[in-house]
């Protein structure tokens, strides 16, 4: 009984202590976060907190995606007051670009991974240096070398090849780029895929490579090791020019414009367009060698008259005898370029038609080919009975054409 009385006395002395403790409120350490404690905490264990699947972070204005979904809360919420946490990337991620590229990290990066090459490459395509080939696989710092604060690392980076490839330019020896004074615009020969597989577009240099030229190495024409070279054929083919003997180019004083006769396919297979000289080659002239007309290696000033080549043919012709008859030396009057023999004379040019005789000598006796009239052959006919009139008058006119047909 004594113990019971003591308990009642104690309770009577502190009648409001229990209800007052129950009414005391605890301050929310998370600031204005209006969520039930059970969303993160349990009655069994207050810490560590376990986030309920029912909690939607996107409703707070920042959706958790990619790597953000696996990051611990305290990685971003360094304070228990969640309401004041900044949402910009730079608040959590150090800006290695030192403010050069702005605050919008999503232009190049994604929540999936901060080093997202695909996104970074796509962003680079809209710059003045789109990435292609091997450039796509390079680390950013290979071109954008880290610099001290206050120096530009990304903005204003030179886009010229030589800025990154100076070492390769200086080391190139086949051909030697430095000694040859090669241009430093590497893209003229090199691609972004592989530096070593260089290809130069010679057509853009004003000297397109055709025929056998395409198989030559650079130093066969660029003998001095320089990028510039003389484009005149003879600058490379002087030895071929001097050594050619059929015909002898040097002795004959041939022009050194080799392309007049030669092509880029082969030096030996030459063809000269004689039609451009004022003496087109026709008939048998096309099959003779150059030296048959251009004797003694003379080409400039060679005569173009027939007799200059056919004097011997003229002298040797006996049916009729050209020399004895005093024939003109304009051979083309009777002859063609097909063959010297088989000449035909157009008698109508001399107002004396051909009479159907079998040979010239039937009329042109004693090699007489000078002009003459009908009575040269028809003297007897002038005085025969057919030409006597009724009174016995003899017809003395030599104008046979007045009565006779040709």
Secondary structure, 3 states (H helix, E strand, C coil): CHHHHHHHHHHHHCCCHHHHHHHCCCCCCCCCCCCCHHHCCCCCCCCCCCCCCCCCHHHHCCCCCHHHHHCCHHHHCCCCCHHHCCCCHHHCCCCCCCCCCCCCHHHCCECCECCCHHHHHHHHCCCCCCCCHHHHHCCHHHHCCCCCCCCCCCCCCCCCCHHHHHHHHHHCECCECCCCCCCCCHHHCCCCCCCCCCCCCHHHHCCCCCHHHHHCCHHHHCCCCCCCCCCCCHHHHHHHHHHCECCEHHHHCCCCCHHHCCCCCCCCCCCCCHHHHCCCCCHHHHHCCHHHHCHHHCCCCCCCCCHHHHHHHHHHCECCEHHHHCCCCCHHHCCCCCCCCCCCCCHHHHCCCCCCCCCHHHCCHHHCCCCCCHHHCCHHHHHCHHHECCCCCECCCCCHHHCCCC
